[in-house]
Amino acid sequence: MSTPETTAAKDTPAVRLPAGETWRALYTHFRPHRGRVALGAFFALVGTVTALLQPLAAKRLVEQLGEDESITGVLIGLTALVVLGTAIEALGGYIMARSAESVVLAARRSLIGRLLRLRLPAMERTQPGDLMSRITSDTTLLRAVTTQAIVSAATGLVGLVATLVMLALMDLTLLGVTLGVLVTIGGAVAVIMPQISRATQRSQEAVAQISTRLERAFGAFRTLKASGAEERETKIIAAAAEEAWRQGVHAAKWESVAWSSVGLAVQVSFLAVLGIGGARVASGAIDVATLIAFLLFLFYLFEPVNKLVEAATQYQEGSAAIARIVEAERLETEDLETGEPGAGEPGAGEPGAGADVPGAAAGPVVPAVRDGRDGAERGASVTFENVGFRYREDLPPVHHGVSFEVPGAGMTAFVGPSGAGKTTVFGLIERFYEVTSGRILVDGRDVRDWPVNGLRAAIGYVEQDSPVLAGTLRENLVFAAPGATDEEIAAVLVRARLDTLVERLPEGLDTVVGHRGSQLSGGERQRVAIARALLRKPRLLLMDEATSQLDAVNELALRDVVAEIAREVTVLVVAHRLSTVTLADRIVVMDAGRVRAVGTHAELVAADPLYGELAATQFLAAGG
Ligand SMILES: Nc1ncnc2c1ncn2[C@@H]1O[C@H](COP(=O)(O)OP(=O)(O)OP(=O)(O)O)[C@@H](O)[C@H]1O
């Protein structure tokens, strides 16, 4: 049996990208900001040059002092130079830092845009905490590599080449000696560089583990407490934190080796040049002045080599992060128009992107079907034609040729033993998953031919565990219908029997309901979920009935509401109560992924032994 630790570790395998892909991915993030980065680098350069001019101005000042000339002009010039130099350098630094933040913002926007559009199967294979840490933590590692590192690499390279040219002009043999030492030590550094990338990646994975674990613990906080699991979970999360520390230290160790190698390379070059250069002076191949000049220039190598090592180190850290970001970017998203695997993220998470997707204003995308009697919009019909489905290739089929027909109104109850595949019917109607065979029609149209946003806009879905989101009651109610008016909200509150609760609450609709609605009772949460679905004005209401939670009074009241809704809207209920099934116009009995009977309660009690048994033993509440 796999422990939670091993399962979690399995879910976050180390990702390695080939070098070419790493470059391409990093370049994609850098490209939109290249102009600004170049500008920032240019200002930084101008600032440095201005600083170099300062000694010249100071020299002029001293000369003028000696010649008893007025120094006011030079003094003003020098001050202006200092102020200007500082200001330009600061501006360059600001532009670079701003570009770096913009890279992070763009990466986050793009990831948020993609991850909120993940297809459900892709989402189910990941850990929310891990995905969150890719958006929050990994993206920050792009800062340096897409801005500072590029400038360091460019300036370092130019500096290195210029210095090497100067050295070449002085003595080619000594240049050969210098290059020999640099290449040997540079080679050693190149070998240890991937260690930095690996350690950084493991550290990021450990950070992701912390998020995943915390998300798990906070998401079931009452269970955590009731199970007395505080200490165990603390240990596990602390272990992940220690792993992050260990890998951070590991990376620091290799970075420190890389840095000290730069000093070592220059020192060894110095000694080698001194030794061999001395011999060449003795043999008369070069003069002493050349040797001294060569040695002095050798120290100029320090700066560009430093910059190159800095860039390489930042690249290693960035490549660790980009691998994790690319992996998240590759998760399968869905195109909300076609429902096909999506290539991109419309608007890349821009504020307001996709705001037109769900909501009460579903009119234009939902074909209006009229019943021809009173002009009122009818509910949507639902047909399953020989539907086969499995959740994953490696899992057994859940549906084996499920067929049923539901007309465009009335209430249909789905009953059957646990695991029969009832909730799966809803997931397939919502097109959270694709059928493996057969087809599903909503309003006579294959769900694959519907725009997914239009299809979902026509549906109100009340899940079995009635999820309530952190935020206010109002936010929860309008979550599926952002355009709902106060009057519509008030009407739905009455229908869902929430009006008295809202009156009781100190801040009414603006009362905060806590993480996952923790400040509401189970029954209240369920009614909030129902109200939310109703506010969407669905043509098809899918209700996965909770197995408990509603008290008798509210249950009867809601039963009436559902019956009323079922007059105009198609209502499908996964039923766990006798009171629900007796009210249903038709009951679909499912068993082991097949429909075994369809009929009314009275018909089925007489005709279907499984139904008779369920009715006698499993339905929770008697009544009807
Ligand atoms: N997301 C999923 N990934 C993999 N398997 C799943 C998933 N959801 C459900 N299953 C499996 O599919 C089968 C049918 O599940 P489903 O939720 O449709 O059953 P159900 O009839 O609604 O059961 P219950 O009455 O207990 O809610 C079960 O064996 C379940 O373990």
The ligand as a Gaussian input file, in Angstrom:
#p B3LYP/6-31G(d) Opt

LIG

0 1
 N      -12.940000      11.016000     -11.061000
 C      -12.901000       9.683000     -11.039000
 N      -11.804000       9.039000     -11.436000
 C      -11.767000       7.691000     -11.426000
 N      -12.790000       6.909000     -11.025000
 C      -13.905000       7.507000     -10.598000
 C      -14.014000       8.921000     -10.579000
 N      -15.253000       9.229000     -10.110000
 C      -15.872000       8.068000      -9.860000
 N      -15.079000       7.027000     -10.153000
 C      -15.440000       5.616000     -10.067000
 O      -16.520000       5.402000     -10.960000
 C      -17.498000       4.543000     -10.390000
 C      -18.877000       5.201000     -10.446000
 O      -18.842000       6.351000      -9.652000
 P      -20.123000       7.290000      -9.458000
 O      -19.709000       8.423000      -8.621000
 O      -20.740000       7.577000     -10.770000
 O      -21.070000       6.326000      -8.635000
 P      -22.478000       6.621000      -7.966000
 O      -23.418000       5.636000      -8.528000
 O      -22.851000       8.046000      -8.107000
 O      -22.164000       6.283000      -6.451000
 P      -22.703000       6.950000      -5.075000
 O      -24.150000       6.606000      -4.973000
 O      -21.897000       6.255000      -4.042000
 O      -22.452000       8.400000      -5.173000
 C      -17.046000       4.233000      -8.984000
 O      -16.486000       2.948000      -8.993000
 C      -15.964000       5.272000      -8.697000
 O      -14.972000       4.724000      -7.891000

